[in-house]
Amino acid sequence: MREAIILAGGKGTRIQHLLPGIPKCMAPIRGIPFVSYLIEYLISENTDHFIFSLGHMHDQIIDYLDAAHSGIHKSLVIEQSPLGTGGAICKSMESVNGDAAFVLNGDTWFPVSLDSMADLYRKNHSDLVLASTLLQAPDRFGTISFDNEFRITSFHEKRILESGYINGGTYLISKAKMMAESKKEAFSLETGILETMVREWNMYASVQDIPFIDIGIPEDYHLAQSFIPELNSGI
């Protein structure tokens, strides 16, 4: 079973002025909520269990999923108070049946090959694999460094570079390793695990030449209207 956690609990403060009263993952792309594009992509990558980590305006998201995607196998995990990315993933891992799960942001379009990530995960007995791509002038993103075997050696804060490999926010994470951090409750995956546990955890980068769009940023949201391929399912 291929399982994916979709993090969709944030408030979307950077695009709230464009989408008042609409949660980020419901931002319309050609009139269709963005979450539908994520679901179709994940189905095309053979995902058969969807775990939605929800918080802000979760009722609106649940109503839409029940109406438009009633046929998918889904679990709903609702934050009663903000848990941060790390806390949300830990809580969602309780609904994971297997030994590991993919994790995606509900406001990011980065349609990588999940098979490639899974192959790297198995080959290296990884604790975590993240999808990365090379960007020109990646000033608004943190970047990563890795060795010749693609093992991640360090994470870097946002800085001015000609080019750099970014953390694309799509992960394959060991359930056992993640659940061992659950005592932290509310914490950031990025600062609480990635940056601090890079030497203790077995982390690898799956480098893929795939376009990356963060629809939570106004300019990328406008770009997404023409950039993201139309849905095949005709929802």
Secondary structure, 3 states (H helix, E strand, C coil): CCEEEEEECCCCCCCCCCCCCCCHHHCEECCEEHHHHHHHHHHHCCCCEEEEEECCCHHHHHHHHHHHCCCCCEEEEECCCCCHHHHHHHHHHCCCCCCEEEEEECCEECCCCHHHHHHHHHHCCCCEEEEEEEEECCCCCCEEEECCCCEEEEEECCCCCCEEEEEEEEEEEEHHHHHCCHHHCCCCHHHHHHCCCCCCCCEEEEECCCCCEECCCHHHHHHHHHHCCCCCCCC
